[in-house]
Amino acid sequence: MDHDFWHQRWLKGETGWHQDDINPHLQAYWPPPGVEAGARVLVPLCGKSRDLLGLAGEGYRVLGVEISALGVEAFFTENGLTPTITPEPPFTRYRVDELEILRGDFFDLRPEQVADVTALFDRAALIALPPALRTRYARHLQVLLPKAVSGLLISLDYDQAERAGPPFAVTEPEVRALFAERFGLTELAVLDLFATNPRYRAQGLTRMVERVYGLRPFQTPGT
């Protein structure tokens, strides 16, 4: 799964992960404990998500990261926004007021670029990645983010043998294994999407579970 894979998905309009509305879990569970008004929020692999607008509309300073130029440009065009565009190799920065998207590879992001981030929102980043890249993603976040970051993470769990990703199935034990060294995890919601959405049955699946996790800074003894 290389850069070209995602470019082709955007070119072909194969963007089934996109939601036209602001994610309901963002509306229900944001902000996480400890996240203050006006905090800077990192949204990895953001695509053209309207969640960026939802966060910005609540007064947060938003930093999305997206590899596809088509995705970034679609976000601003579809929302009637004209960004200031600044080359910052290996990224290009798009900015409207306190909403920014860095176009480029998330794995090229460096700690100094997110030094003032205090919150993370991951709706579709982890589940966009196959197993090897999920491990790399979690490790990169561990190195990248300041220690005080809290956040919200959404995952899907289904029988991976029944359908190829993305989105990929990420089980609850895997989520904990990936992030337990970096965050304290609280399971906020478990939803049976299979029972409420007939399209999963039509796709040949036998289950589809969505889990919402709260992420809090992991405190070691004496800290």
Backbone bond lengths (Angstrom), bond angles and torsions (degrees), N, CA, C in turn:
res aa  C-N    CA-C-N  psi(-1)  N-CA   C-N-CA  omega(-1)  CA-C   N-CA-C  phi
1 M - - - 1.465 - - 1.523 108.60 -
2 D 1.350 115.61 93.02 1.462 120.34 -176.36 1.524 109.82 -105.84
3 H 1.332 115.34 -174.30 1.463 120.15 -178.71 1.524 111.48 -58.00
4 D 1.334 116.24 -39.04 1.458 120.24 -176.06 1.531 111.53 -63.61
5 F 1.326 116.61 -32.10 1.461 120.50 178.34 1.529 110.36 -56.72
6 W 1.341 115.99 -48.19 1.459 119.94 -177.83 1.517 111.64 -71.78
7 H 1.339 116.63 -37.07 1.467 119.14 177.53 1.530 110.08 -60.75
8 Q 1.323 116.68 -41.22 1.462 120.38 -179.61 1.524 111.50 -67.30
9 R 1.330 116.98 -37.93 1.461 119.61 178.30 1.527 110.57 -61.33
10 W 1.337 116.10 -42.38 1.463 119.32 178.84 1.527 110.99 -68.77
11 L 1.317 117.83 -40.52 1.459 121.08 179.81 1.524 111.59 -61.32
12 K 1.339 115.84 -39.03 1.462 121.43 -177.95 1.527 112.62 -85.65
13 G 1.328 116.72 -2.56 1.455 119.74 -178.07 1.513 113.32 71.46
14 E 1.332 116.64 21.51 1.467 121.07 -179.89 1.526 108.81 -89.48
15 T 1.317 114.50 72.74 1.468 121.14 -174.61 1.528 109.45 -123.77
16 G 1.338 115.02 54.21 1.451 120.56 -177.67 1.513 113.81 -64.33
17 W 1.336 117.03 -15.57 1.464 120.10 178.67 1.525 112.25 -74.72
18 H 1.334 116.38 -17.58 1.466 118.89 -175.75 1.517 110.95 -71.11
19 Q 1.326 116.85 137.78 1.457 123.26 174.64 1.528 109.42 -112.25
20 D 1.330 115.68 133.14 1.461 119.41 -178.01 1.524 112.44 -72.41
21 D 1.325 116.40 -23.44 1.458 120.34 -178.18 1.526 110.60 -110.31
22 I 1.309 116.28 163.97 1.458 121.37 174.74 1.522 108.73 -64.48
23 N 1.317 117.28 136.10 1.447 121.57 -175.91 1.529 111.34 -58.42
24 P 1.326 118.19 129.55 1.468 119.85 -177.22 1.528 113.48 -64.19
25 H 1.341 117.59 -27.72 1.464 119.58 178.35 1.527 111.07 -70.57
26 L 1.322 115.70 -33.21 1.463 119.41 174.98 1.523 109.40 -62.54
27 Q 1.317 115.86 -41.23 1.462 119.99 -179.77 1.528 111.91 -70.07
28 A 1.344 116.02 -32.19 1.467 119.95 -175.52 1.522 113.19 -83.53
29 Y 1.334 117.84 -35.53 1.468 120.49 -168.04 1.526 114.85 -117.95
30 W 1.322 116.74 1.33 1.466 119.70 179.39 1.523 109.09 -99.03
31 P 1.327 117.79 138.72 1.465 127.96 5.64 1.538 112.00 -88.25
32 P 1.329 116.83 154.09 1.463 119.60 172.27 1.530 109.98 -67.21
33 P 1.320 117.75 157.64 1.464 120.04 177.21 1.528 111.58 -55.00
34 G 1.315 115.83 134.54 1.459 120.86 177.73 1.515 114.72 93.24
35 V 1.329 117.44 -11.27 1.466 120.57 179.04 1.528 108.59 -88.62
36 E 1.309 115.87 117.63 1.457 121.13 -174.59 1.530 112.04 -88.36
37 A 1.300 115.53 160.75 1.466 120.93 175.09 1.527 109.68 -56.76
38 G 1.325 116.00 137.29 1.461 120.52 178.80 1.506 114.72 80.36
39 A 1.340 117.84 6.09 1.468 121.08 -179.76 1.518 110.70 -62.68
40 R 1.333 115.32 155.13 1.460 119.61 174.99 1.528 108.61 -89.77
41 V 1.329 115.48 128.69 1.460 122.34 -173.01 1.521 109.67 -115.54
42 L 1.331 116.16 127.66 1.466 121.77 175.70 1.519 109.01 -92.48
43 V 1.347 115.65 129.50 1.468 122.11 177.47 1.526 107.79 -123.54
44 P 1.339 118.06 93.68 1.469 120.56 -177.82 1.526 112.06 -70.87
45 L 1.338 115.74 148.99 1.465 121.95 175.79 1.522 110.34 48.89
46 C 1.321 115.91 53.78 1.465 121.63 -165.87 1.517 113.84 -79.48
47 G 1.347 118.99 -18.56 1.451 119.85 -175.56 1.518 111.14 56.71
48 K 1.344 115.19 -135.74 1.472 119.77 176.91 1.526 110.09 -112.92
49 S 1.322 115.02 33.66 1.460 121.48 -172.91 1.526 113.27 -58.56
50 R 1.315 115.39 135.51 1.458 120.97 175.05 1.527 111.84 -74.49
51 D 1.325 115.92 -9.05 1.466 118.95 174.85 1.526 110.82 -60.58
52 L 1.324 117.08 -30.12 1.467 120.48 176.46 1.522 110.44 -59.87
53 L 1.339 115.77 -42.71 1.469 120.13 178.39 1.519 111.08 -67.94
54 G 1.331 115.69 -38.56 1.451 119.01 179.47 1.509 112.18 -60.99
55 L 1.327 116.18 -44.85 1.459 120.37 178.46 1.524 111.52 -66.43
56 A 1.330 116.14 -45.36 1.469 119.73 -179.76 1.524 110.46 -63.19
57 G 1.340 116.57 -36.98 1.451 120.59 179.85 1.520 113.72 -65.77
58 E 1.352 115.68 -22.10 1.468 120.57 176.51 1.531 112.00 -91.45
59 G 1.328 116.45 6.32 1.454 120.43 174.98 1.518 115.57 93.70
60 Y 1.348 117.13 8.17 1.462 119.39 178.45 1.524 110.02 -84.73
61 R 1.311 115.13 151.15 1.468 121.35 173.83 1.522 106.92 -90.25
62 V 1.312 116.62 118.76 1.460 121.91 -167.09 1.521 110.96 -108.75
63 L 1.333 115.67 132.78 1.464 122.16 174.82 1.516 108.75 -125.30
64 G 1.338 116.07 103.34 1.456 120.93 173.95 1.516 110.47 -92.71
65 V 1.320 116.00 155.67 1.463 122.02 174.69 1.522 107.43 -130.81
66 E 1.327 116.47 127.16 1.468 120.93 -176.18 1.528 109.49 -148.12
67 I 1.321 116.06 134.94 1.464 120.03 -175.50 1.525 113.09 -82.58
68 S 1.325 117.33 -23.97 1.458 120.51 -173.44 1.525 112.22 -91.87
69 A 1.315 115.86 122.52 1.461 119.69 174.90 1.526 110.78 -62.83
70 L 1.335 117.04 -35.93 1.462 120.36 178.37 1.528 110.80 -61.82
71 G 1.333 115.65 -42.03 1.455 119.54 179.35 1.511 112.50 -64.56
72 V 1.333 115.98 -44.47 1.465 120.36 -178.99 1.522 110.65 -64.93
73 E 1.321 116.18 -46.87 1.458 119.48 -178.27 1.522 111.57 -66.08
74 A 1.328 116.63 -35.44 1.462 120.35 177.77 1.525 110.86 -64.02
75 F 1.325 116.09 -38.57 1.466 118.75 179.42 1.521 110.92 -58.02
76 F 1.308 116.84 -50.44 1.464 119.68 -176.45 1.529 111.82 -70.91
77 T 1.322 117.04 -40.53 1.467 120.48 -179.45 1.522 111.21 -64.96
78 E 1.324 117.37 -47.62 1.463 121.49 -175.98 1.520 112.63 -67.78
79 N 1.322 116.13 -21.49 1.460 119.62 179.71 1.524 113.12 -104.56
80 G 1.338 115.99 10.51 1.456 120.46 174.87 1.513 113.80 66.20
81 L 1.329 116.77 33.01 1.460 121.69 -177.35 1.533 110.40 -111.82
82 T 1.314 116.02 142.67 1.468 121.44 177.34 1.525 108.15 -115.20
83 P 1.326 117.61 105.12 1.460 119.65 -175.72 1.518 113.03 -84.28
84 T 1.306 115.00 156.22 1.460 121.36 164.17 1.523 107.17 -82.91
85 I 1.329 116.60 128.59 1.465 121.06 -174.50 1.518 108.85 -112.63
86 T 1.333 116.03 124.68 1.459 121.69 -176.34 1.512 110.35 -130.44
87 P 1.348 118.37 121.82 1.464 119.56 175.44 1.526 110.41 -68.48
88 E 1.331 116.48 128.64 1.457 123.00 175.27 1.525 107.95 -139.21
89 P 1.347 117.14 70.63 1.464 121.10 -173.37 1.521 112.51 -47.48
90 P 1.357 116.55 136.52 1.469 128.11 6.19 1.523 114.58 -86.17
91 F 1.336 117.52 15.57 1.458 121.42 179.72 1.520 110.72 -111.78
92 T 1.332 114.06 166.83 1.459 122.22 165.06 1.523 106.44 -123.29
93 R 1.334 116.54 127.43 1.465 120.86 -176.70 1.528 110.21 -96.18
94 Y 1.323 115.99 127.80 1.464 123.73 173.94 1.525 107.02 -110.87
95 R 1.325 117.12 129.03 1.459 118.90 -174.32 1.521 111.96 -140.54
96 V 1.330 115.07 133.97 1.463 123.09 167.58 1.524 106.41 -131.44
97 D 1.292 116.55 110.71 1.463 121.73 -177.61 1.532 109.84 54.40
98 E 1.330 118.04 -121.61 1.467 120.61 -176.97 1.524 112.92 -98.66
99 L 1.332 116.09 18.35 1.461 121.61 176.91 1.517 108.52 -112.16
100 E 1.319 116.06 122.18 1.457 121.41 -177.43 1.524 110.50 -131.51
101 I 1.322 115.36 145.71 1.464 121.17 169.70 1.527 107.93 -127.41
102 L 1.307 115.66 128.76 1.456 121.45 171.19 1.522 108.06 -93.55
103 R 1.336 116.14 115.42 1.462 119.33 176.68 1.529 108.42 -86.06
104 G 1.312 115.21 119.17 1.458 120.45 -178.78 1.512 110.18 159.37
105 D 1.316 115.40 -174.53 1.460 122.62 -176.61 1.524 110.14 -79.75
106 F 1.326 117.19 122.16 1.461 121.28 179.16 1.524 111.94 -52.57
107 F 1.319 117.43 -34.60 1.464 120.60 -176.66 1.531 112.79 -73.80
108 D 1.324 116.49 -7.84 1.473 120.75 173.04 1.526 112.15 -89.36
109 L 1.322 117.08 -6.30 1.459 120.82 -179.23 1.524 110.09 -67.19
110 R 1.351 115.96 140.30 1.459 121.41 -176.34 1.530 110.78 -118.65
111 P 1.345 117.24 153.62 1.464 120.69 -176.01 1.519 114.31 -53.01
112 E 1.331 118.12 -37.05 1.465 119.47 -177.83 1.534 112.02 -65.81
113 Q 1.343 117.17 -21.36 1.463 120.36 179.78 1.531 112.33 -80.21
114 V 1.323 116.40 -15.08 1.471 120.32 -178.73 1.519 110.92 -126.88
115 A 1.318 116.61 23.59 1.472 120.92 -174.37 1.518 112.88 -61.50
116 D 1.344 117.39 -26.24 1.460 119.51 -179.29 1.531 112.73 -103.09
117 V 1.329 117.40 10.64 1.465 121.33 176.69 1.528 109.51 -74.54
118 T 1.322 116.53 132.94 1.467 120.61 176.82 1.521 112.26 -124.99
119 A 1.349 117.27 4.23 1.460 120.11 -179.52 1.526 110.14 -148.16
120 L 1.342 115.04 150.83 1.460 123.12 -179.32 1.520 108.53 -130.18
121 F 1.340 116.31 133.53 1.460 120.42 171.95 1.516 108.76 -125.98
122 D 1.328 116.20 116.07 1.463 122.57 -179.86 1.522 108.56 -121.25
123 R 1.324 115.86 98.95 1.464 119.79 175.22 1.521 111.61 -92.48
124 A 1.323 116.46 -37.86 1.464 118.57 -171.02 1.524 113.28 -140.12
125 A 1.327 118.12 13.82 1.463 119.82 -179.27 1.526 111.43 -80.99
126 L 1.332 116.90 -55.29 1.466 120.01 -177.86 1.520 111.18 -58.34
127 I 1.321 117.72 -44.46 1.461 120.43 -176.21 1.527 112.83 -76.39
128 A 1.328 117.47 -6.55 1.463 120.84 175.31 1.524 111.89 -81.86
129 L 1.331 116.76 -10.60 1.463 120.73 -169.24 1.526 112.58 -111.00
130 P 1.343 117.70 140.69 1.464 121.15 173.37 1.522 110.22 -71.27
131 P 1.338 118.08 168.88 1.473 120.95 -170.79 1.522 116.32 -50.80
132 A 1.326 118.32 -48.25 1.467 119.85 -176.92 1.519 111.53 -62.61
133 L 1.326 116.27 -38.97 1.460 119.50 179.94 1.526 111.87 -75.85
134 R 1.336 117.48 -25.96 1.463 118.91 175.36 1.528 110.45 -64.24
135 T 1.318 116.08 -41.76 1.465 119.95 177.01 1.520 110.43 -62.61
136 R 1.325 116.42 -43.86 1.469 120.28 179.03 1.523 110.89 -63.89
137 Y 1.325 116.41 -39.30 1.464 121.87 179.51 1.527 110.73 -61.39
138 A 1.324 116.65 -48.16 1.465 120.39 -178.68 1.526 111.02 -63.93
139 R 1.323 116.61 -40.58 1.466 120.04 178.81 1.518 111.14 -66.34
140 H 1.328 116.35 -37.53 1.464 119.45 179.72 1.526 110.60 -66.47
141 L 1.318 116.92 -41.20 1.461 119.65 176.29 1.524 111.27 -61.23
142 Q 1.327 115.73 -39.00 1.462 119.69 -178.63 1.515 111.45 -62.15
143 V 1.316 116.65 -39.82 1.460 121.36 179.44 1.525 111.15 -78.27
144 L 1.316 115.39 -33.87 1.458 121.95 -169.10 1.526 113.29 -77.29
145 L 1.329 116.08 -45.09 1.459 120.20 -166.33 1.525 113.22 -84.74
146 P 1.315 117.53 144.68 1.461 120.63 170.37 1.530 110.46 -59.00
147 K 1.312 116.78 155.62 1.460 121.36 -173.86 1.520 113.91 -64.39
148 A 1.317 118.38 -26.95 1.467 121.01 -172.08 1.526 114.05 -87.94
149 V 1.323 118.94 9.12 1.460 121.75 -175.35 1.529 111.82 -71.18
150 S 1.339 115.87 133.48 1.462 123.61 169.83 1.530 107.70 -113.15
151 G 1.334 116.43 168.52 1.451 115.67 -179.39 1.506 114.90 -173.21
152 L 1.333 113.56 -171.59 1.452 123.81 179.98 1.527 107.22 -135.26
153 L 1.334 115.71 134.45 1.465 122.66 -178.24 1.515 108.71 -131.28
154 I 1.329 116.73 134.33 1.460 122.21 179.09 1.529 108.69 -120.14
155 S 1.332 116.85 131.12 1.464 121.17 -179.23 1.517 110.54 -128.81
156 L 1.327 115.55 162.25 1.460 123.22 173.20 1.522 108.72 -118.93
157 D 1.331 115.75 146.58 1.465 120.82 178.30 1.530 108.21 -136.33
158 Y 1.323 115.77 122.13 1.460 122.10 177.11 1.518 107.27 -153.63
159 D 1.323 117.06 177.46 1.465 120.72 179.32 1.525 108.42 -77.52
160 Q 1.336 116.72 107.32 1.469 120.59 -175.54 1.523 112.11 -62.23
161 A 1.331 117.34 -23.46 1.463 120.68 178.72 1.525 111.90 -68.92
162 E 1.330 116.48 -18.58 1.461 120.21 -177.38 1.520 113.16 -87.37
163 R 1.328 117.10 -16.15 1.463 120.10 -179.94 1.511 109.64 -160.74
164 A 1.331 115.46 139.51 1.456 119.66 175.35 1.524 109.71 -79.53
165 G 1.325 116.53 144.22 1.457 119.87 174.20 1.514 110.23 -81.98
166 P 1.319 117.28 -179.67 1.463 127.41 -3.91 1.529 112.49 -81.37
167 P 1.352 118.76 160.18 1.463 124.92 -4.47 1.524 111.20 -70.70
168 F 1.319 116.01 147.08 1.447 122.15 -178.42 1.528 110.94 -92.63
169 A 1.318 114.26 154.94 1.458 120.52 173.45 1.524 109.47 -77.92
170 V 1.322 116.05 130.74 1.460 121.67 176.32 1.525 107.11 -130.72
171 T 1.312 116.50 110.40 1.461 120.73 -175.07 1.522 111.67 -73.30
172 E 1.316 115.34 163.03 1.464 120.82 177.94 1.532 111.88 -60.01
173 P 1.365 119.57 -44.34 1.469 118.77 176.47 1.528 113.32 -60.61
174 E 1.337 117.01 -36.22 1.466 118.55 179.39 1.523 110.86 -68.42
175 V 1.330 117.83 -41.11 1.466 120.58 177.68 1.524 109.62 -56.98
176 R 1.313 116.83 -45.89 1.466 120.40 -178.78 1.525 110.98 -66.90
177 A 1.328 116.97 -39.11 1.463 119.60 178.74 1.526 111.49 -65.06
178 L 1.321 116.86 -36.28 1.465 120.95 -178.55 1.529 112.60 -72.16
179 F 1.338 116.73 -36.32 1.458 119.37 -167.97 1.525 115.11 -117.27
180 A 1.325 118.44 -5.26 1.468 119.90 -172.98 1.522 113.13 -63.56
181 E 1.335 118.14 -27.75 1.460 119.65 178.86 1.526 111.76 -75.89
182 R 1.318 116.88 -20.01 1.468 121.20 -175.06 1.519 113.10 -104.40
183 F 1.345 115.22 -34.87 1.458 119.95 -174.76 1.530 111.10 -132.43
184 G 1.330 115.05 152.29 1.445 120.25 159.27 1.512 107.67 -83.06
185 L 1.341 117.77 132.10 1.458 121.55 -175.61 1.519 110.74 -111.02
186 T 1.322 116.01 134.17 1.452 122.50 173.85 1.525 108.47 -122.71
187 E 1.319 116.94 124.30 1.461 120.42 177.57 1.527 108.34 -78.50
188 L 1.317 116.24 112.57 1.465 121.45 -174.79 1.516 113.14 -90.59
189 A 1.330 116.79 -30.52 1.462 119.99 -177.42 1.518 110.04 -158.17
190 V 1.335 115.80 146.86 1.459 123.38 173.20 1.525 106.69 -131.40
191 L 1.321 116.47 120.75 1.463 120.63 -175.81 1.525 110.45 -121.02
192 D 1.322 116.16 133.04 1.457 122.41 176.39 1.525 108.16 -88.24
193 L 1.321 117.00 90.68 1.461 120.65 -178.37 1.515 111.91 -70.86
194 F 1.320 117.52 -26.86 1.462 122.00 179.95 1.526 110.54 -62.23
195 A 1.321 115.31 -37.63 1.461 119.81 -177.55 1.517 112.76 -73.85
196 T 1.334 116.52 -24.05 1.467 119.77 -173.37 1.522 113.76 -108.90
197 N 1.336 117.98 -9.04 1.454 120.15 -176.73 1.534 110.08 -132.39
198 P 1.334 118.10 105.98 1.473 121.07 -175.45 1.516 114.86 -64.74
199 R 1.317 117.97 -14.99 1.469 118.53 -177.15 1.516 111.96 -66.10
200 Y 1.334 117.70 -26.74 1.458 119.24 179.86 1.522 110.82 -70.19
201 R 1.334 116.86 -38.49 1.463 120.39 174.80 1.531 110.10 -63.34
202 A 1.332 115.86 -40.87 1.472 120.36 179.81 1.524 111.68 -63.99
203 Q 1.330 116.78 -26.81 1.465 121.29 178.44 1.521 112.74 -83.07
204 G 1.324 117.24 0.06 1.454 120.87 178.03 1.514 114.42 88.92
205 L 1.330 116.70 11.15 1.462 120.01 179.40 1.523 110.43 -85.59
206 T 1.331 115.68 155.92 1.465 120.99 178.16 1.522 111.93 -111.65
207 R 1.332 117.90 -9.05 1.455 121.01 173.47 1.529 108.91 -162.92
208 M 1.335 115.62 155.75 1.464 122.16 175.18 1.525 106.73 -155.54
209 V 1.308 115.49 111.23 1.459 121.46 -176.84 1.527 109.06 -116.86
210 E 1.314 116.16 131.75 1.464 122.18 175.96 1.522 108.32 -108.22
211 R 1.336 115.68 132.73 1.463 120.64 178.72 1.531 109.33 -122.64
212 V 1.315 114.35 141.90 1.459 121.18 178.09 1.525 107.87 -117.09
213 Y 1.327 116.02 127.16 1.455 121.75 -177.96 1.523 110.37 -117.84
214 G 1.310 115.60 136.57 1.449 121.02 166.24 1.524 109.08 -88.90
215 L 1.317 116.39 135.76 1.469 121.96 178.95 1.518 108.82 -112.45
216 R 1.299 116.79 126.92 1.462 120.73 178.16 1.525 108.80 -125.12
217 P 1.315 117.47 152.47 1.475 119.80 -179.69 1.511 110.66 -56.70
218 F 1.322 116.56 131.97 1.459 121.03 178.26 1.514 109.34 -76.91
219 Q 1.304 115.90 125.40 1.465 120.97 -178.72 1.514 109.78 -104.76
220 T 1.317 116.94 118.62 1.452 121.11 175.09 1.515 109.17 -84.12
221 P 1.351 118.69 156.22 1.455 120.74 179.72 1.521 111.97 -53.99
222 G 1.339 115.18 132.53 1.449 119.40 177.97 1.503 114.14 90.38
223 T 1.390 117.28 -0.83 1.466 119.81 179.27 1.512 109.91 -106.46
